[in-house]
Amino acid sequence: MKKAVGKVEPVKKLWLSKEEAMAYLGVSEDYLRDLRNSAKVSFAQDGRKIWYDLHSIDRYLLRHRVV
């Protein structure tokens, strides 16, 4: 009997950790905290861990892009 081997496709992340969000935006921890506290990006908190919504970060970048 042969095992069926399927292709596993990567799933796009929906939530970013603090470190991932800082790298994605290219900002400091203080600036990211300011974005969170001023409700410019959405987040969820599980205990002490904060997760940032990738769609919210993308919307923020689109609203503040320089053309």
C-alpha positions as CSV (number, residue, x, y, z in Angstrom):
1,M,0.0,0.0,0.0
2,K,1.4,3.4,-1.0
3,K,1.0,6.5,1.0
4,A,-0.6,9.4,-0.7
5,V,1.7,12.4,-0.7
6,G,0.1,15.7,-1.2
7,K,1.5,19.1,-1.8
8,V,1.3,21.4,1.2
9,E,0.9,25.0,0.2
10,P,1.9,27.7,2.6
11,V,-0.9,29.7,4.3
12,K,-0.6,33.4,4.4
13,K,-0.3,34.6,8.0
14,L,-3.2,36.7,9.3
15,W,-1.7,37.7,12.7
16,L,1.8,38.9,13.4
17,S,3.8,38.9,16.6
18,K,5.2,42.1,17.9
19,E,8.6,41.3,16.4
20,E,7.1,40.4,13.0
21,A,4.9,43.5,12.9
22,M,7.9,45.7,13.8
23,A,10.0,44.1,11.0
24,Y,7.0,44.3,8.5
25,L,6.5,48.0,9.2
26,G,10.2,48.8,9.8
27,V,9.3,50.7,13.0
28,S,10.4,50.6,16.6
29,E,8.5,49.0,19.5
30,D,7.5,52.4,20.8
31,Y,6.0,53.4,17.4
32,L,4.1,50.1,17.1
33,R,2.7,50.7,20.6
34,D,1.6,54.2,19.6
35,L,-0.2,52.7,16.5
36,R,-1.9,50.2,18.8
37,N,-2.9,52.7,21.5
38,S,-4.3,55.2,19.0
39,A,-6.3,52.4,17.3
40,K,-4.6,52.8,13.9
41,V,-3.9,49.0,13.8
42,S,-6.0,46.2,15.2
43,F,-4.6,43.7,17.6
44,A,-5.6,40.8,19.9
45,Q,-4.1,40.0,23.2
46,D,-3.7,36.5,24.8
47,G,-2.3,37.0,28.3
48,R,0.8,39.1,27.8
49,K,1.3,38.2,24.1
50,I,-0.1,40.7,21.6
51,W,-0.9,39.8,18.0
52,Y,-1.3,42.4,15.2
53,D,-3.8,42.0,12.4
54,L,-2.0,41.9,9.1
55,H,-4.9,43.3,7.1
56,S,-5.1,46.2,9.5
57,I,-1.4,46.9,9.1
58,D,-1.8,46.8,5.3
59,R,-4.7,49.2,5.4
60,Y,-2.6,51.6,7.6
61,L,0.2,51.4,5.0
62,L,-2.2,52.1,2.1
63,R,-3.7,55.1,3.9
64,H,-0.3,56.6,4.7
65,R,1.6,55.9,1.5
66,V,3.4,58.7,-0.2
67,V,2.7,59.0,-4.0
